[in-house]
Amino acid sequence: MKAVAVAAFAGALWCCAPATAAPPAVSGQLLVGFKDGISKNRQDQILGAESGRLSQRFRAVRNGRLAIVRPRPGTSLRVLRRRLSSRPEVAYAERDYLNFASAKTPDDPLYASQYALGDSPDDYDIDAPDAWATRTGCAKVAVLDTGVDLDHPDLKANIVESKDKPGNGKDDDKNGYVDDAHGFNAIKGKGSGEDNEGHGTHVAGIVAGRGDNGTGVAGVCWSGKVVPVKFLDSRGRGTTSDAIAGIEYAVKSGAKIINCSFGTSGKSDALHDAVKFAKKKNALLVVAAGNNGENIDKSPEYPAAFNDDNILAVAASTSKDKLASFSNFGAEEVDIAAPGDGIRSTYLGGGYRVLSGTSMAAPFVAGVAALLKKQESDAKYSDLRAVIRKKVDKPPALKGKVESNGRLNARKALAAIGDRVD
């Protein structure tokens, strides 16, 4: 097929300009208190009858009648909790809630200028410090873009490294790719994902700029592994065929979250097949909605406008919690908004730059998805997507602009993922 050119959504480039959340809890276990007079043997019988298994018994509290209990295979935590709570011998069966002292902020010198992450009373941000009090490490994320500055001091520690030796022309790790020591160059078909444009480096810093290291900025993920996948060239353009090769590599690398800050008005069945391939491998694609200021329900941009349920399409919001003037939108095709206007992040040469675009909004969502995936390793793409779309802040200006009517909230999503998976 004839390849369709796709472009990055940022800056001057065409593609890249409620109820109270449940408290976070430990995955897969309950605290169960038995009533007076219930012997240890009877406790074991009750747990066995309800498909629970004893993990630990506290010897002194409740005189040996308090236990940590896990569900047996095939039984969800929610079902086990309901069954045990209904037993007359059980005083309570509750989640093992996480406790923490306070919100956590990094010592990175440019963090103060990162309005999207902070915890402002004006509430235009994603409440990252509250989420960081629970978790700062993330699951692997592939950044399908112009590549990443592999030596950037705020990114180097978070870039994936394979067993391939760079530049020797061999597939040392036997994964089918030559010289992919640090991600992959889909344009050349070999080598690492080194950036020569800057867009991908900026995106990667939003996802996983090394946090609390006294350097530069903080990403949503303070630690984790970014897979740089270069398919856009030094002009920010790439072919559909290279995008497909990039998705294939990202999936084969084991990434379950793929950031796609690019798009095209050309609908490609081949690119759609790649999206479906990612879905079969349980991978979530977080996609920038585009920077034309248009309703993509009526004027589609792809891959954002594909209807597959492993796509999260993201619009850009501002520091006033409004839809950015450049941002595409759509009450049907765009899922959520995230900050994308005036975003400071990493750039080429170890530097930093402020850019605007839906390209900047998407990696905030990808970073939160990676936090959730690290918190709940069994979470499917559908779990991540459902929680992120549902647990949002809903500023009036976004109503009718995106399907969720809301803007990303890291704290709410992280607090809810355990119940979704359990």
N, C-alpha and C positions, 0 to 999 in steps of 0.2 A: 504494500500500500504506500501511497505518497505520504511522507511524514509531514505532520502539521507543526509549525513552529509554536513553541510555548514560551512564556516569558515570566520573569520574576515580578512580584507585586511589591515594590517598595520605592520610596523617594520618587525620583523622576521616572523610574521604570514603571511599566504599565501595570504589573501585578502587585506589587507590594508597596499601594498606600492603604413575707412568707411564714411558713410554719417554722418553728425553732428546730434546728438540726439536731439529730441525736448525738450524744457525746461519743467521741471515738472510743473504741473498745478493742481488746485483744481478739484476734480472729480465732474462731473455732473452739472456744471454751467458755464454760459457765461457772459461776460460783453457786453452789447448791447447799442450802441449809436445811437439815432434817429436823423435825420436831422432837421434843423430849421423848425419851423412851424408845427411839428407833435404833436398834442395835446395828453394829457394823455389818453383820450378815444380812439383816433385812435391808439395809441401805444398798448393798451389792445386788440383792434380788430385784429391788425396785429399778436400779439403773439398768440391769440386764433386760428387764421386761420392757423398758422404754427405749432400748437401743442406745444407751449411754454407757460410757466406760470410765472408771475411776482413774484420774490422772495423779491426784495428790489428795491426801487427807490431812487436815490440820489437827494436831493431837490435842491441843488445849482449848482453842476457841470452840464454843458450843459443846465442850466436852467430847470432842471427836466427831461431832455431827456436821462439820463444815468441810466441803470437798470441792476440788476443781474437777470438773466433769467435761468430757469431750464426746461428741457424737460418734457412733460407729459408722463405717462406710455405708453410704446409701441413705443416711438420715441427715437432714439439714439441722443446723443449730437452732433455727427458728422453730422447727417441729419439735425437737427435743425439749426446748424450753417450754413450749406450750404443754406438752405431755407431762413433764415433771411438775409444772405449776398447778396442774389439775389434780395431782395426787394428794390425798388427805394427809399423808405422812411428811409432805414437803412444806417447809415454812416459806421458802422462796427459792427461785431459780433466776439468777440475774446475770447480765453481761459483766465481764471482767473489764471494767472501764479503765482507760488510760488516765493517769494523773500527771500533771506537769505544773511547774511553778508559775510561769508567765509566758507571754508572747516572746518569741526569740528573734532578735535582729542581728544581722551580720556586721562585721567591722570593716567591710569594704568601703574605701573612701568615697566612691561615687554613688553609694547606695542612697544617700539623701536626695539625689536627683532622680531616682527611679520611682516616680509617683505611682506607677502601675502596681507595684508590689506592696507598698506600705499599708498602714492601717489608719487612714485618715478619717476623722469624724464626718467629713463630707461624703465618704463612702463611694468613691469612684474607682477604688482599687480592688484587688482580688483577695485581700485579707491574708496575704502570704505569711506574715509573722505568726499568726495564730496556727496556721498549718505547720509551719516549721517547728513549733513547740512540740509537735507530734512526730514529724519526720522531715528530714532534709535530703535523704538519699533517694535515688530514683531507679526505675527499671531502664533498660536500654532504649534509646530513641535514635532512629535513623533520620538524618536531615538530608532530604532529597533536594539539591539546590546547586549553587555555584561551587560547592566545596567548603572547606573550613581551613582557616589559618592554623596549621598543625603545630606551630611553635608559639602560639599566643600564650602568654603567661597566665591568662585567666581561663584557658581552655585545655591546655596541653594535658593536664592530669586527668581530664574527663573524656579524652578521645580514645576510642577503642584501638587496641593494638593486637595484630594477629602474629602468627609465627612466621609469616612471610618476611624474608629479608628484602628490603627495598632495592630495586634496581638490578637484581641478578637475573631477571628474565625467567624465573622459575616459580612454580606453584608449590612453595615449600610446605604449606599447611594442607595441601591436597583438597582444597575446597572448590576447585574448578576455575579459580581466578589467579592471574599472575601478578605478583608484586603488590598485592593489596594489603600492605602492611598497616595502613591507617585508612580504612574505608576503601572506596573504589571510584575510579574515573571511568564512567560509562561512555564518555565521548571517545576516549582512546581504546576502551575495552580492556584496559589493564592499568595497574598502578594505583596509588592512593588518591584520596579525594582532596587534594590541595586546592585552595581557593586562589583565584587570580582576578576576582571582581569585587568581593567584599560583602555581598548580600548574604551569602550562606554563613559567613563568619558572624554577622550581626544576628542572624536567626539562631545560630547555635548558642550564642551568649545568652539570649533570652531563655532558651531551654535550660542550659547548664553552664553558665558562667560560674566558675568555682567560687563558692560562697564562704565567707568568714575566713578568708586567707589574707586579709589586709591589702588586697590588690584590686583596683578597678571596681567592677560591678559584681552583683550577685545575680545568678540565674534563679529560676524557679527551683531547679534542682541544684543543690550545692555540690553534690557528688553523684556519679552515675557514669554511664558510658554513651557517648555520642558516636554514631556511625556516619562519617561524612560520605555522602554519595554525590559525586559531581556529574551532573548532566547538562547544566547550563554553562555557557561559555563566558569569556571575558566581557561580552556585551549583554549578559543576562538572558541569553536566548538558548533554547535547546529543542531538539526534535522529539516528537512523540515516541519514536523508536528508542531513543536514548532514555526517555522517561520510563518506558516499559522495562528496559534493561536495569535501570536504577531501582525500580520497585522490586524486580525479581531478586536483585542482589540484597536489598534491604531485608526482604523476607527470609532469604537463605541465611543471612547473618544472625537470625534469631530475634530481630527487632519486632516487637508486637505493637509498636507505636511508630508511625512514619509521618514526619512533618512535610507537607507539600505546599510551600509558599510560591505557587506558580499557577498559571492557567492559560486557557486559550478559548476562543469562541468556536473553534472547530470541534465538532462532536466526533470522537473517534471510537469505533467499536473495538479496535485493538487496545486502546488505553482502558476501555471499560473492562475488557477481558483481564487486564492486569489488576484492576481493582477487585474483580471477582476472585482472582488467584489469591490476593492478599486476604480476602475474607475467608477463604477456605483454610488458610493458615492462621486464623484468629488474629489478624493484624488490623488495627484501627488506623485509618488515614485521616489526619487532621489537615484540613484544606483551607487555604485563604480564599475568601469569596471574590476578591478582585477589587480594583480601584477605579472603576468607571463611574461611580455614583449612580448605578442603575439597579433596577429590580431584576434579579436574575431568574425570578419566576417567569418573567416575560422575555428577557434577553439572556439566555443561559450562558454561563461560563463553566468550563470543565477543567478539572474533575469535580468542582464544587456542586454542579447541578446534576450529577449522577444521583439516582435515587437509592443507591445501595446503603444498607443500614450499617456498614462499617466505615461510613464517611461522616465526619463532623465538619461542617462548613462554618467558617468563622468570619464575622464582620468586625470592623474596627470601631471602638468607642474612644471618646476623648476624656481629658481630665475634668470635664464638666458632666460626665456620664451621659453624653449624647452621641448619636451616630456621627462618625466623622464624615465631613462633607464629601470626601473622595470615595467612601466605602460603598461597595455594592451591598445590597440587602435583599430580603425576600422572606415573606412570612411562611413560605413552604419549603424553599430550597436552602435557606441559611438557618443553621441551628441555634447559634449563640453569638454574642458579641464578646470581645475582650479588648483591653486597651491596645491601641495601635497608632496613636497620634503623638508624635514627639517622644519616641522611645530611645533611651540611651542604652547602648550595648557595645559589645566587642567589634573590632574592625581590623582590617589588614595591617600588617606591620606591628602587631602588638598594641594597636591603638584602640580608640573608642570614638563612637560617632552617634549622633541623634538622627534617626530615620523615622519616617511615617509610612504606614501602609497596612493593608490586611495581612501582608507578609509578617509584620511585627505582631499582629494579634494572634495568628495561628499558633506560634510557638509557646505563648503563654498557656494555651489550652493543651498543647502537646506535653508541656512540662507538668501540668497538673495531672494529666492522664498517667504520666510516668510515676508520679508520686503515688497515685492510687494503685497502680499495678505493682509497685514495690511493697505497698502495705498489704495487698491481697494478691498474692501470686497466682491464685486460681481464678482471678477475675477474667472474664471473657471480654472481647471487644464490646459486646452488647451491654455488659455491666458498666464498663467505663463510660460509654456513650450515654447511657440512661441516667447515671448519677450526675454527670457533668451538665447535661441538659436540664435536669430537674432542679438541682440545688444551686440556683442562681440568685443574684440580686435583680430586682425588677424596677429599674428607674423608668419613670413615665415616658421618657423620650424614645425608649426602645420598643414600646408596645406596638405590635403590628409590623415591626421591621425585621424581626427574626422569629423563628418558630417558637422558641422558648420565652419570648418577650423579655429576655434577661441577659445579664452580663456575668461572666465567669466569677465564681467565688471558690477559692481553693479550700478554705476552712470548711465550708458546708459540704463540699464534695468528699473531702477526706473523712469527715465524720460519718458520712452515710454509706461508704463503700462496704464496710463490714457487714451491715445488715443486708445489703443487696446480695452479697456473695453467700453469706450464711443462710 
